[in-house]
Amino acid sequence: MLQVGDKAPDFNLEDQDGTARTLTDYNGKRTLFYFYPKDNTPGCTAEACSLRDNLEDLRADGLEVVGVSADSVKSHQGFAQKHSLPFTLLSDPEKAMIQAWGVWVEKSMYGRKYMGIARASFIVGPDLTVEAVWPKVSPLKHVAEVRKWLAEHK
Protein backbone atom coordinates (compact mmCIF):
# COMPACT_ATOMS: atom_id res chain seq x y z
CA MET A 1 0.00 0.00 0.00
CA LEU A 2 1.23 3.48 -0.82
CA GLN A 3 2.68 5.46 2.06
CA VAL A 4 2.93 9.18 2.86
CA GLY A 5 5.62 10.70 0.64
CA ASP A 6 5.19 8.21 -2.22
CA LYS A 7 4.56 9.55 -5.70
CA ALA A 8 1.04 8.47 -6.69
CA PRO A 9 1.14 5.96 -9.58
CA ASP A 10 -0.40 7.17 -12.80
CA PHE A 11 -3.60 5.63 -14.15
CA ASN A 12 -5.76 5.82 -17.24
CA LEU A 13 -9.35 4.90 -16.38
CA GLU A 14 -12.86 5.88 -17.41
CA ASP A 15 -15.21 7.65 -15.04
CA GLN A 16 -18.95 7.03 -14.69
CA ASP A 17 -19.57 9.11 -17.83
CA GLY A 18 -17.02 7.19 -19.92
CA THR A 19 -14.54 10.09 -19.83
CA ALA A 20 -10.88 9.02 -19.69
CA ARG A 21 -9.09 10.24 -16.57
CA THR A 22 -5.41 10.20 -15.65
CA LEU A 23 -3.48 11.25 -12.58
CA THR A 24 -2.38 14.46 -14.29
CA ASP A 25 -6.02 15.61 -14.31
CA TYR A 26 -5.52 16.16 -10.56
CA ASN A 27 -2.20 18.01 -10.81
CA GLY A 28 -2.38 21.21 -8.78
CA LYS A 29 -5.29 19.94 -6.66
CA ARG A 30 -5.54 18.14 -3.34
CA THR A 31 -7.62 15.03 -3.95
CA LEU A 32 -9.05 12.25 -1.80
CA PHE A 33 -8.89 8.96 -3.72
CA TYR A 34 -11.08 6.52 -1.86
CA PHE A 35 -11.14 2.85 -2.81
CA TYR A 36 -14.19 0.75 -2.08
CA PRO A 37 -15.24 -2.86 -2.78
CA LYS A 38 -18.54 -2.62 -4.68
CA ASP A 39 -21.25 -0.23 -5.84
CA ASN A 40 -24.64 -0.43 -4.11
CA THR A 41 -23.50 -2.47 -1.10
CA PRO A 42 -24.43 -1.16 2.36
CA GLY A 43 -20.98 0.03 3.51
CA CYS A 44 -19.98 1.44 0.14
CA THR A 45 -23.28 3.28 -0.22
CA ALA A 46 -22.99 4.71 3.31
CA GLU A 47 -19.46 5.94 2.61
CA ALA A 48 -20.37 7.48 -0.77
CA CYS A 49 -23.45 9.22 0.66
CA SER A 50 -21.45 10.55 3.62
CA LEU A 51 -18.90 12.02 1.22
CA ARG A 52 -21.73 13.42 -0.93
CA ASP A 53 -23.41 15.02 2.09
CA ASN A 54 -20.13 16.68 3.14
CA LEU A 55 -18.73 17.47 -0.30
CA GLU A 56 -19.42 21.20 -0.11
CA ASP A 57 -17.41 21.47 3.13
CA LEU A 58 -14.63 19.24 1.78
CA ARG A 59 -14.36 21.35 -1.36
CA ALA A 60 -14.39 24.53 0.76
CA ASP A 61 -11.33 23.02 2.48
CA GLY A 62 -9.71 22.58 -0.95
CA LEU A 63 -10.31 18.85 -1.41
CA GLU A 64 -11.68 17.05 -4.45
CA VAL A 65 -13.12 13.52 -4.07
CA VAL A 66 -12.66 10.54 -6.40
CA GLY A 67 -14.01 7.05 -5.76
CA VAL A 68 -12.38 3.95 -7.26
CA SER A 69 -13.63 0.37 -7.55
CA ALA A 70 -13.49 -2.51 -10.01
CA ASP A 71 -17.13 -1.98 -11.02
CA SER A 72 -17.96 -1.18 -14.65
CA VAL A 73 -18.63 2.29 -16.04
CA LYS A 74 -22.30 1.30 -16.37
CA SER A 75 -22.45 0.19 -12.72
CA HIS A 76 -20.82 3.45 -11.60
CA GLN A 77 -23.25 5.45 -13.73
CA GLY A 78 -26.23 3.78 -12.05
CA PHE A 79 -24.69 4.11 -8.57
CA ALA A 80 -23.95 7.81 -9.10
CA GLN A 81 -27.45 8.51 -10.44
CA LYS A 82 -29.27 6.48 -7.79
CA HIS A 83 -27.49 8.28 -4.94
CA SER A 84 -26.93 11.69 -6.60
CA LEU A 85 -23.16 11.43 -6.27
CA PRO A 86 -21.61 14.67 -7.56
CA PHE A 87 -18.01 13.43 -7.67
CA THR A 88 -15.97 11.24 -10.00
CA LEU A 89 -16.10 7.45 -9.78
CA LEU A 90 -13.31 5.65 -11.63
CA SER A 91 -13.91 2.22 -13.13
CA ASP A 92 -10.95 -0.18 -12.78
CA PRO A 93 -12.22 -3.62 -13.90
CA GLU A 94 -8.67 -4.75 -14.73
CA LYS A 95 -7.59 -3.66 -11.21
CA ALA A 96 -4.54 -1.81 -12.62
CA MET A 97 -4.85 1.23 -10.33
CA ILE A 98 -6.17 -0.89 -7.46
CA GLN A 99 -3.04 -3.07 -7.59
CA ALA A 100 -0.61 -0.19 -8.24
CA TRP A 101 -1.88 1.66 -5.17
CA GLY A 102 -1.65 -1.51 -3.07
CA VAL A 103 -5.30 -1.97 -2.15
CA TRP A 104 -5.81 -5.42 -3.74
CA VAL A 105 -5.36 -7.48 -0.59
CA GLU A 106 -6.11 -10.81 1.01
CA LYS A 107 -9.28 -10.66 3.05
CA SER A 108 -10.99 -13.17 5.30
CA MET A 109 -14.67 -13.79 6.02
CA TYR A 110 -15.98 -16.65 8.11
CA GLY A 111 -12.56 -18.30 7.91
CA ARG A 112 -12.47 -18.17 4.10
CA LYS A 113 -9.60 -16.25 2.55
CA TYR A 114 -10.04 -14.37 -0.72
CA MET A 115 -8.63 -11.38 -2.61
CA GLY A 116 -10.54 -8.11 -2.59
CA ILE A 117 -10.34 -4.33 -2.50
CA ALA A 118 -9.36 -2.81 0.83
CA ARG A 119 -11.57 0.07 1.90
CA ALA A 120 -8.71 2.56 1.97
CA SER A 121 -8.18 6.23 1.15
CA PHE A 122 -5.32 8.47 0.14
CA ILE A 123 -5.00 12.23 -0.01
CA VAL A 124 -2.80 13.15 -2.95
CA GLY A 125 -1.39 16.67 -2.90
CA PRO A 126 -1.07 19.20 -5.70
CA ASP A 127 2.36 17.76 -6.60
CA LEU A 128 0.78 14.27 -6.94
CA THR A 129 2.54 12.97 -3.82
CA VAL A 130 0.64 11.02 -1.16
CA GLU A 131 -0.01 13.28 1.84
CA ALA A 132 -2.22 11.01 3.98
CA VAL A 133 -3.22 7.35 4.09
CA TRP A 134 -6.14 5.60 5.77
CA PRO A 135 -5.49 1.86 5.29
CA LYS A 136 -8.74 0.76 6.95
CA VAL A 137 -11.69 3.10 6.55
CA SER A 138 -14.86 3.04 8.62
CA PRO A 139 -17.55 4.27 6.17
CA LEU A 140 -19.43 6.50 8.60
CA LYS A 141 -16.38 7.90 10.43
CA HIS A 142 -14.19 8.64 7.43
CA VAL A 143 -15.39 12.16 6.61
CA ALA A 144 -14.68 13.28 10.18
CA GLU A 145 -11.15 11.80 9.95
CA VAL A 146 -10.52 13.57 6.66
CA ARG A 147 -11.87 16.89 7.94
CA LYS A 148 -9.67 16.62 11.04
CA TRP A 149 -6.61 15.95 8.87
CA LEU A 150 -7.47 18.90 6.61
CA ALA A 151 -7.83 21.21 9.63
CA GLU A 152 -4.37 20.15 10.82
CA HIS A 153 -2.75 20.54 7.38
CA LYS A 154 -3.95 23.86 5.99
C-alpha positions as CSV (number, residue, x, y, z in Angstrom):
1,M,0.0,0.0,0.0
2,L,1.2,3.5,-0.8
3,Q,2.7,5.5,2.1
4,V,2.9,9.2,2.9
5,G,5.6,10.7,0.6
6,D,5.2,8.2,-2.2
7,K,4.6,9.6,-5.7
8,A,1.0,8.5,-6.7
9,P,1.1,6.0,-9.6
10,D,-0.4,7.2,-12.8
11,F,-3.6,5.6,-14.2
12,N,-5.8,5.8,-17.2
13,L,-9.4,4.9,-16.4
14,E,-12.9,5.9,-17.4
15,D,-15.2,7.6,-15.0
16,Q,-19.0,7.0,-14.7
17,D,-19.6,9.1,-17.8
18,G,-17.0,7.2,-19.9
19,T,-14.5,10.1,-19.8
20,A,-10.9,9.0,-19.7
21,R,-9.1,10.2,-16.6
22,T,-5.4,10.2,-15.7
23,L,-3.5,11.3,-12.6
24,T,-2.4,14.5,-14.3
25,D,-6.0,15.6,-14.3
26,Y,-5.5,16.2,-10.6
27,N,-2.2,18.0,-10.8
28,G,-2.4,21.2,-8.8
29,K,-5.3,19.9,-6.7
30,R,-5.5,18.1,-3.3
31,T,-7.6,15.0,-4.0
32,L,-9.0,12.3,-1.8
33,F,-8.9,9.0,-3.7
34,Y,-11.1,6.5,-1.9
35,F,-11.1,2.8,-2.8
36,Y,-14.2,0.7,-2.1
37,P,-15.2,-2.9,-2.8
38,K,-18.5,-2.6,-4.7
39,D,-21.3,-0.2,-5.8
40,N,-24.6,-0.4,-4.1
41,T,-23.5,-2.5,-1.1
42,P,-24.4,-1.2,2.4
43,G,-21.0,0.0,3.5
44,C,-20.0,1.4,0.1
45,T,-23.3,3.3,-0.2
46,A,-23.0,4.7,3.3
47,E,-19.5,5.9,2.6
48,A,-20.4,7.5,-0.8
49,C,-23.4,9.2,0.7
50,S,-21.5,10.5,3.6
51,L,-18.9,12.0,1.2
52,R,-21.7,13.4,-0.9
53,D,-23.4,15.0,2.1
54,N,-20.1,16.7,3.1
55,L,-18.7,17.5,-0.3
56,E,-19.4,21.2,-0.1
57,D,-17.4,21.5,3.1
58,L,-14.6,19.2,1.8
59,R,-14.4,21.4,-1.4
60,A,-14.4,24.5,0.8
61,D,-11.3,23.0,2.5
62,G,-9.7,22.6,-1.0
63,L,-10.3,18.9,-1.4
64,E,-11.7,17.0,-4.4
65,V,-13.1,13.5,-4.1
66,V,-12.7,10.5,-6.4
67,G,-14.0,7.0,-5.8
68,V,-12.4,4.0,-7.3
69,S,-13.6,0.4,-7.5
70,A,-13.5,-2.5,-10.0
71,D,-17.1,-2.0,-11.0
72,S,-18.0,-1.2,-14.7
73,V,-18.6,2.3,-16.0
74,K,-22.3,1.3,-16.4
75,S,-22.5,0.2,-12.7
76,H,-20.8,3.5,-11.6
77,Q,-23.2,5.5,-13.7
78,G,-26.2,3.8,-12.1
79,F,-24.7,4.1,-8.6
80,A,-24.0,7.8,-9.1
81,Q,-27.5,8.5,-10.4
82,K,-29.3,6.5,-7.8
83,H,-27.5,8.3,-4.9
84,S,-26.9,11.7,-6.6
85,L,-23.2,11.4,-6.3
86,P,-21.6,14.7,-7.6
87,F,-18.0,13.4,-7.7
88,T,-16.0,11.2,-10.0
89,L,-16.1,7.5,-9.8
90,L,-13.3,5.7,-11.6
91,S,-13.9,2.2,-13.1
92,D,-10.9,-0.2,-12.8
93,P,-12.2,-3.6,-13.9
94,E,-8.7,-4.8,-14.7
95,K,-7.6,-3.7,-11.2
96,A,-4.5,-1.8,-12.6
97,M,-4.9,1.2,-10.3
98,I,-6.2,-0.9,-7.5
99,Q,-3.0,-3.1,-7.6
100,A,-0.6,-0.2,-8.2
101,W,-1.9,1.7,-5.2
102,G,-1.6,-1.5,-3.1
103,V,-5.3,-2.0,-2.2
104,W,-5.8,-5.4,-3.7
105,V,-5.4,-7.5,-0.6
106,E,-6.1,-10.8,1.0
107,K,-9.3,-10.7,3.1
108,S,-11.0,-13.2,5.3
109,M,-14.7,-13.8,6.0
110,Y,-16.0,-16.7,8.1
111,G,-12.6,-18.3,7.9
112,R,-12.5,-18.2,4.1
113,K,-9.6,-16.3,2.6
114,Y,-10.0,-14.4,-0.7
115,M,-8.6,-11.4,-2.6
116,G,-10.5,-8.1,-2.6
117,I,-10.3,-4.3,-2.5
118,A,-9.4,-2.8,0.8
119,R,-11.6,0.1,1.9
120,A,-8.7,2.6,2.0
121,S,-8.2,6.2,1.1
122,F,-5.3,8.5,0.1
123,I,-5.0,12.2,0.0
124,V,-2.8,13.2,-3.0
125,G,-1.4,16.7,-2.9
126,P,-1.1,19.2,-5.7
127,D,2.4,17.8,-6.6
128,L,0.8,14.3,-6.9
129,T,2.5,13.0,-3.8
130,V,0.6,11.0,-1.2
131,E,0.0,13.3,1.8
132,A,-2.2,11.0,4.0
133,V,-3.2,7.3,4.1
134,W,-6.1,5.6,5.8
135,P,-5.5,1.9,5.3
136,K,-8.7,0.8,7.0
137,V,-11.7,3.1,6.6
138,S,-14.9,3.0,8.6
139,P,-17.5,4.3,6.2
140,L,-19.4,6.5,8.6
141,K,-16.4,7.9,10.4
142,H,-14.2,8.6,7.4
143,V,-15.4,12.2,6.6
144,A,-14.7,13.3,10.2
145,E,-11.2,11.8,9.9
146,V,-10.5,13.6,6.7
147,R,-11.9,16.9,7.9
148,K,-9.7,16.6,11.0
149,W,-6.6,15.9,8.9
150,L,-7.5,18.9,6.6
151,A,-7.8,21.2,9.6
152,E,-4.4,20.2,10.8
153,H,-2.7,20.5,7.4
154,K,-4.0,23.9,6.0
